[in-house]
Amino acid sequence: MDILQIVGLGLSVTFLTLILKQRNPVFALVVSLIAGVFILLMMIDQIRLVMEMLKNMAQTAHLNNVYVATILKIIGIAYISEFGAQIAKDAGQSSMAGKIELAGKLIILVMAIPILTAIVETVMNLMPQVGGG
């Protein structure tokens, strides 16, 4: 999808929601939400391309598929939580946006712990053992 089309749609919806917000703020939020989802749908092919490239690189490097899948999930969680937080901010709910962002960060942390554990174990195995004697 051409970036000019996406920016054009985004700016058009921005101006439309500014006008609608004066008369019907709820409808303005719905229009903004629909446009955001539509833009994400326009990007599906690009997202799929990036995922395929990452999977190919992981296969070439002989990486464990579990780690690659976890990293892709983490990236997805980051984008989804950011999208949700932005919608909350658009609705004037900065406090809720902060909670959405915090939840996303905590879920990412929980998902990253097994990868961090594997990295620490690998580093510990590579380090020479110090003899006590």
Short mmCIF file of the C-alpha atoms (twelve columns), coordinates in Angstrom:
data_MODEL
# 
_entry.id   MODEL 
# 
loop_
_atom_site.group_PDB 
_atom_site.id 
_atom_site.type_symbol 
_atom_site.label_atom_id 
_atom_site.label_alt_id 
_atom_site.label_comp_id 
_atom_site.label_asym_id 
_atom_site.label_seq_id 
_atom_site.Cartn_x 
_atom_site.Cartn_y 
_atom_site.Cartn_z 
_atom_site.pdbx_PDB_model_num 
ATOM 1   C CA . MET A 1   0.000   0.000   0.000  1 
ATOM 2   C CA . ASP A 2   1.251   3.420   -0.896 1 
ATOM 3   C CA . ILE A 3   2.183   5.642   2.045  1 
ATOM 4   C CA . LEU A 4   0.565   8.615   0.326  1 
ATOM 5   C CA . GLN A 5   -2.798  6.843   0.403  1 
ATOM 6   C CA . ILE A 6   -2.399  5.996   4.079  1 
ATOM 7   C CA . VAL A 7   -1.373  9.530   5.014  1 
ATOM 8   C CA . GLY A 8   -4.190  10.953  2.886  1 
ATOM 9   C CA . LEU A 9   -6.729  8.729   4.607  1 
ATOM 10  C CA . GLY A 10  -5.281  9.559   8.029  1 
ATOM 11  C CA . LEU A 11  -5.374  13.299  7.454  1 
ATOM 12  C CA . SER A 12  -8.870  13.176  5.950  1 
ATOM 13  C CA . VAL A 13  -10.171 11.259  8.949  1 
ATOM 14  C CA . THR A 14  -8.360  13.662  11.277 1 
ATOM 15  C CA . PHE A 15  -10.108 16.665  9.760  1 
ATOM 16  C CA . LEU A 16  -13.440 14.829  9.704  1 
ATOM 17  C CA . THR A 17  -13.154 13.857  13.376 1 
ATOM 18  C CA . LEU A 18  -12.248 17.434  14.316 1 
ATOM 19  C CA . ILE A 19  -15.503 18.594  12.734 1 
ATOM 20  C CA . LEU A 20  -17.544 15.711  14.161 1 
ATOM 21  C CA . LYS A 21  -16.084 16.075  17.650 1 
ATOM 22  C CA . GLN A 22  -17.930 19.390  18.082 1 
ATOM 23  C CA . ARG A 23  -21.327 17.848  17.352 1 
ATOM 24  C CA . ASN A 24  -20.987 14.176  18.289 1 
ATOM 25  C CA . PRO A 25  -17.768 13.129  20.077 1 
ATOM 26  C CA . VAL A 26  -18.777 9.462   20.251 1 
ATOM 27  C CA . PHE A 27  -19.322 9.268   16.497 1 
ATOM 28  C CA . ALA A 28  -15.983 11.023  15.928 1 
ATOM 29  C CA . LEU A 29  -14.275 8.357   18.031 1 
ATOM 30  C CA . VAL A 30  -16.003 5.563   16.104 1 
ATOM 31  C CA . VAL A 31  -14.918 7.080   12.778 1 
ATOM 32  C CA . SER A 32  -11.353 7.355   14.068 1 
ATOM 33  C CA . LEU A 33  -11.402 3.750   15.302 1 
ATOM 34  C CA . ILE A 34  -12.733 2.425   12.000 1 
ATOM 35  C CA . ALA A 35  -10.086 4.359   10.081 1 
ATOM 36  C CA . GLY A 36  -7.352  3.005   12.357 1 
ATOM 37  C CA . VAL A 37  -8.513  -0.565  11.819 1 
ATOM 38  C CA . PHE A 38  -8.741  0.055   8.071  1 
ATOM 39  C CA . ILE A 39  -5.164  1.363   7.993  1 
ATOM 40  C CA . LEU A 40  -4.006  -1.729  9.880  1 
ATOM 41  C CA . LEU A 41  -5.805  -3.927  7.376  1 
ATOM 42  C CA . MET A 42  -4.103  -2.043  4.552  1 
ATOM 43  C CA . MET A 43  -0.775  -3.020  6.128  1 
ATOM 44  C CA . ILE A 44  -1.491  -6.771  6.420  1 
ATOM 45  C CA . ASP A 45  0.598   -7.652  3.347  1 
ATOM 46  C CA . GLN A 46  3.576   -5.678  4.699  1 
ATOM 47  C CA . ILE A 47  3.245   -7.343  8.099  1 
ATOM 48  C CA . ARG A 48  3.071   -10.769 6.483  1 
ATOM 49  C CA . LEU A 49  6.187   -9.973  4.418  1 
ATOM 50  C CA . VAL A 50  8.157   -8.959  7.522  1 
ATOM 51  C CA . MET A 51  7.064   -12.108 9.358  1 
ATOM 52  C CA . GLU A 52  8.149   -14.307 6.468  1 
ATOM 53  C CA . MET A 53  11.537  -12.594 6.286  1 
ATOM 54  C CA . LEU A 54  12.054  -13.059 10.031 1 
ATOM 55  C CA . LYS A 55  11.088  -16.739 9.796  1 
ATOM 56  C CA . ASN A 56  13.494  -17.256 6.881  1 
ATOM 57  C CA . MET A 57  16.332  -15.576 8.776  1 
ATOM 58  C CA . ALA A 58  15.593  -17.752 11.808 1 
ATOM 59  C CA . GLN A 59  15.678  -20.915 9.699  1 
ATOM 60  C CA . THR A 60  18.934  -19.847 8.059  1 
ATOM 61  C CA . ALA A 61  20.482  -19.184 11.478 1 
ATOM 62  C CA . HIS A 62  19.050  -22.450 12.853 1 
ATOM 63  C CA . LEU A 63  17.239  -20.655 15.678 1 
ATOM 64  C CA . ASN A 64  14.701  -22.413 17.846 1 
ATOM 65  C CA . ASN A 65  11.225  -21.757 16.412 1 
ATOM 66  C CA . VAL A 66  9.808   -21.273 19.907 1 
ATOM 67  C CA . TYR A 67  12.019  -18.226 20.436 1 
ATOM 68  C CA . VAL A 68  11.174  -16.755 17.048 1 
ATOM 69  C CA . ALA A 69  7.444   -17.271 17.635 1 
ATOM 70  C CA . THR A 70  7.747   -15.644 21.056 1 
ATOM 71  C CA . ILE A 71  9.543   -12.630 19.614 1 
ATOM 72  C CA . LEU A 72  6.870   -12.238 16.929 1 
ATOM 73  C CA . LYS A 73  4.170   -12.416 19.617 1 
ATOM 74  C CA . ILE A 74  6.006   -9.794  21.664 1 
ATOM 75  C CA . ILE A 75  6.153   -7.485  18.659 1 
ATOM 76  C CA . GLY A 76  2.434   -8.043  18.058 1 
ATOM 77  C CA . ILE A 77  1.591   -7.287  21.692 1 
ATOM 78  C CA . ALA A 78  3.617   -4.076  21.528 1 
ATOM 79  C CA . TYR A 79  1.763   -2.868  18.442 1 
ATOM 80  C CA . ILE A 80  -1.674  -3.904  19.697 1 
ATOM 81  C CA . SER A 81  -1.205  -2.274  23.094 1 
ATOM 82  C CA . GLU A 82  0.085   0.903   21.438 1 
ATOM 83  C CA . PHE A 83  -2.941  0.923   19.107 1 
ATOM 84  C CA . GLY A 84  -5.324  0.473   22.038 1 
ATOM 85  C CA . ALA A 85  -3.581  3.159   24.077 1 
ATOM 86  C CA . GLN A 86  -3.793  5.630   21.202 1 
ATOM 87  C CA . ILE A 87  -7.519  4.983   20.851 1 
ATOM 88  C CA . ALA A 88  -7.968  5.567   24.581 1 
ATOM 89  C CA . LYS A 89  -5.994  8.820   24.303 1 
ATOM 90  C CA . ASP A 90  -8.152  9.900   21.350 1 
ATOM 91  C CA . ALA A 91  -11.183 9.366   23.571 1 
ATOM 92  C CA . GLY A 92  -9.627  11.584  26.232 1 
ATOM 93  C CA . GLN A 93  -8.870  8.660   28.524 1 
ATOM 94  C CA . SER A 94  -5.152  9.155   29.209 1 
ATOM 95  C CA . SER A 95  -5.393  7.198   32.449 1 
ATOM 96  C CA . MET A 96  -6.835  4.165   30.652 1 
ATOM 97  C CA . ALA A 97  -4.210  4.530   27.935 1 
ATOM 98  C CA . GLY A 98  -1.500  4.313   30.586 1 
ATOM 99  C CA . LYS A 99  -3.081  1.156   31.993 1 
ATOM 100 C CA . ILE A 100 -3.226  -0.444  28.545 1 
ATOM 101 C CA . GLU A 101 0.439   0.388   27.975 1 
ATOM 102 C CA . LEU A 102 1.390   -1.006  31.393 1 
ATOM 103 C CA . ALA A 103 -0.509  -4.230  30.725 1 
ATOM 104 C CA . GLY A 104 1.258   -4.629  27.380 1 
ATOM 105 C CA . LYS A 105 4.656   -4.091  28.999 1 
ATOM 106 C CA . LEU A 106 3.943   -6.614  31.740 1 
ATOM 107 C CA . ILE A 107 2.773   -9.245  29.251 1 
ATOM 108 C CA . ILE A 108 5.914   -8.633  27.178 1 
ATOM 109 C CA . LEU A 109 8.081   -9.022  30.277 1 
ATOM 110 C CA . VAL A 110 6.426   -12.324 31.186 1 
ATOM 111 C CA . MET A 111 6.854   -13.629 27.637 1 
ATOM 112 C CA . ALA A 112 10.492  -12.521 27.494 1 
ATOM 113 C CA . ILE A 113 11.597  -14.291 30.686 1 
ATOM 114 C CA . PRO A 114 12.148  -17.718 29.025 1 
ATOM 115 C CA . ILE A 115 14.280  -16.084 26.318 1 
ATOM 116 C CA . LEU A 116 16.284  -14.154 28.908 1 
ATOM 117 C CA . THR A 117 16.764  -17.366 30.894 1 
ATOM 118 C CA . ALA A 118 18.067  -19.167 27.823 1 
ATOM 119 C CA . ILE A 119 20.496  -16.329 27.087 1 
ATOM 120 C CA . VAL A 120 21.831  -16.342 30.654 1 
ATOM 121 C CA . GLU A 121 22.221  -20.123 30.593 1 
ATOM 122 C CA . THR A 122 24.091  -19.938 27.275 1 
ATOM 123 C CA . VAL A 123 26.437  -17.245 28.576 1 
ATOM 124 C CA . MET A 124 27.059  -19.227 31.766 1 
ATOM 125 C CA . ASN A 125 27.890  -22.338 29.727 1 
ATOM 126 C CA . LEU A 126 30.354  -20.382 27.590 1 
ATOM 127 C CA . MET A 127 32.204  -18.943 30.567 1 
ATOM 128 C CA . PRO A 128 35.145  -20.973 31.871 1 
ATOM 129 C CA . GLN A 129 34.465  -22.681 35.151 1 
ATOM 130 C CA . VAL A 130 36.488  -21.265 38.020 1 
ATOM 131 C CA . GLY A 131 38.114  -24.058 39.990 1 
ATOM 132 C CA . GLY A 132 38.059  -23.873 43.752 1 
ATOM 133 C CA . GLY A 133 41.255  -25.208 44.978 1 
# 
